[in-house]
């Protein structure tokens, strides 16, 4: 399924999303699901149904996950939850009951994961240790190991760096900016 989603993203400019194909995929998915032979074409049809619904569902539903995104937690916990529930015989309550119970437990774990792990981790995505941050009130340390001009014999100064410094990038950006 992950591969199908990745291929759909790569080919999104050539992947037609229309109602006729969506309904056809829904019928194919339903037929394979009811027949008990879900793998193969059934998975491809299921992937298309998910993409089609994502595009065609009413606009208010497009905001689902805008503030709290539980999708990754559901993705990583659902299989484990279903396997543990099956180990303890929960499937005896029937398909609908098993689906409902596993969906509720998986969603609960996904919510905990989002609020306790993922969201706090995302707050740190742009964090830089203080030793690596440039302070605007202090001049940046020289690049290339120190002074490069007037290197006399016996000096331990490093040769000039082959790589442009951030200052050169800033100067080039300012020079090429439209007036």
N, C-alpha and C positions, 0 to 999 in steps of 0.2 A: 504494500500500500504506500509506503514511504517513497519507493522508487516511482510508482505511478504519479504521485503528487509532484515529485521532482521533475519528471518528464513533462507533465502538464505545465509546470512553470517555465521550463525551457522552451516549450513549443506553444506558449500561450498566444503568440501572434498568429499561429496557424490552427489553433484548436477551436472549432466552431462550438459555441454554446447557444443552442436554440431549443425551443420547446419540443419540437418533434423528436429530436435525438434524446432529450431529457426523459420524455414519456417512454420512448423505446427502451432506454437504459433502465428505467424503473420497472418495466415489464420483464425484461431479461433478468434483472437482479431478483425480482420477486419469484420468477419461475425457478431460478437456480437455488434460491434460499428455501423454497417450499420443497423442492425435489431432494434436498439434502446434499446436493453436489455443488457447494458454493464456490469452490476454488476454480481458478482458470478464468473463463469468460465472466463468471459471476462477480469476481473481484474487480475486473475492468469496468463492468457495468456499474458496480457500486461506487467506484471512484468517480465515474462521470456523474452519477446521481448527486454525489456530495458537491461536486463543483457546480453543477447546474443549479442545485438548491441555493448554494452560496451566492449565486448571481441573481436568481429569480425571487428569492424570498423578499417580503416587504421591507422597505428601507428601515423602519424602526428596529428590525432584527439585525441589521448590519452593525448596530452599536454594541451587540453582545460581545463581551470581552474587551471593550474599549478601556475600561478602568481596571478591571480585574480579569486576568486571562488564566483560566483554569485548564485550558486545553492541553498543555504539556503534562500537567499532573494526571489528568484523565488518561492521556496516552501512555504514561509510564506505569500507572498503578492498575489499570483495568485488567490486564492479563493476569497479573499476580493475584488480584482480588478474586477473579473468576476461578483460578486454579485452587486457591485456598478454600473458597466456598464449595467447589466441587469435591474437594478432599473430605470436607465435613458433611457432605450429603445434601447441601442446600438445593440441588437440582431436583430433589424430590417434590418440591412445591410447584413444579411445572415451569415451562419455558418463560412465561410472562412474569411469574413471581421471581424466578432466578435472575432474569434480566433486570427487573426493577430493583431487587436487593443489591445486585452487583453494581448497578449504575449509581445507586444512592451511596454505597460505601466508597466507590471509586471517586465520586464527586466530592464527598467529605474529605477524603485524603488529599485530593487535588487542591481543595480550598486551604487546608492546613499547609500544604506544601507551598502554595502561592504566597500566603501571608507570612509564613515563618522562614522560608528559604529563598524563593525566587524573587519576590519583590524587594526584600532587603539587599539581596545580591545585586539586583539591577541598579539600586541606588549607588552602588560602588563602581559601576562600570567606567566612570570617567575619573575615578580617584587616582591621584598620583602621590606617591610618598613625598613628604616635605623635602627630603634631601635632593630629590630629582626635579622639583619645581623651580622655575626661574622666578626670582622675586623682582617685581618691577622697580623697586627702589634701589636694587643693587646691580652693578654692571655684570653682565654675563662673563663667566670665566673664559680666558682665551682658549681657542680650539687648537689642537695640534700639539699640545704639551707645553706651550709657553711662547715666549717671544721668538719670532722667526727672522727679524731684521738684525743686521749687524752681528751675525754669529761669528765670534772670533775663535781662533784655534784653541782647543782645550775646553770649549764651552760644552755643557751637557744639554743645551736646548734641543728640542726635537725638531726635525725638519718640518716644513709646512705640510699641513694636511692636504690630501688629494681631494677631499670631499668639501663641497661648499658649506659654509657656515650658515646658521639660521639668519644671521644678519644679511648675508648676500641674498637669501631668498626673499626677505622682507623688502630689501632695496629693489630687487627685480619686480616684485609684485607692485610696489608703489610706482615704479617707472612705467609699467605696462598697464596700469589702471586707467580707465577712460577719464578724461577731464570733465 
